[in-house]
Amino acid sequence: MPTRDVPPHLAQAIEKRSGESGMGPLQDPGQRKLAGLRRQRVVILFDIEQGELAASTDNPWTQRIALLTEAMTGVADDLVAANTIEPGPYHAVPETPIAIGAIDSGDAASVEFAVGDQRFLYSEDQDWAERGHQIARSELVRRTGDVDALLPGDTPADLRDDLRAHLSDSLFVMASDLRDRTLDGDPMPTNPSLADHAAPCPVCGNWTDWRGTCQACARRNARLMELKREEGRLLDERAREAQERRRLVEGMPLARKRLRDVEADLARLG
Ligand SMILES: [Zn+2]
């Protein structure tokens, strides 16, 4: 017989009953057997009670299954919405050449480059690096260079903020990439240009960054993953509820037989 968790109130009742029927080790074997049978009877009665509840039309398992099904419908709707690709903002930038300058990949790394005549300097926080014992590298921070100057003159007014933010992020990505290439002894990119920071995403048309990452698609994919995980969790939970209910209902004939057996034993001994 598989071990079952008995609810606290039952466990207490069992405790009390066994306390009434004697003093543990000093009990005589007949009394001990009787106490054991009484405990079994309480547990079996609980199983039958749960089985009858599970077999009834309005039971907690069916109610929870209905709630979980409702939650799954919500997640399915969210998945449809998350799958919808919103066409991103886009405005092309010119192929202004990028000249890579001095790169120091040491403890306090610094990266210099120029986009056309606009010079950029990125460096890690000196204080941070000197604190030492830091395993993670500190991030590069832009010290000089004006991203605004890189926005094409014909950029629509409503896209300027988005494009500025995108280029700012992408230049940081490139600065980090140049630092890491130097650190790893990898070759520098050939003929980089500003256009490498704003190629259109083949999926949504938004700007992609220096590494070809589209933030809009990355966010959408992260959301999809999250929703799929949630969908899986709800499915599992629903299956568990259904399984538990079935187990309780199907276990009733056996529980009733055990109850008859225990009660016969009790009648004989009592
Ligand atoms: Zn995209």
Boltz pocket constraint, residues with backbone or C-beta under 6 A from the ligand:
constraints:
  - pocket:
      binder: B
      contacts: [[A, 201], [A, 202], [A, 203], [A, 204], [A, 205], [A, 206], [A, 214], [A, 215], [A, 216], [A, 217], [A, 218]]
      max_distance: 6.0
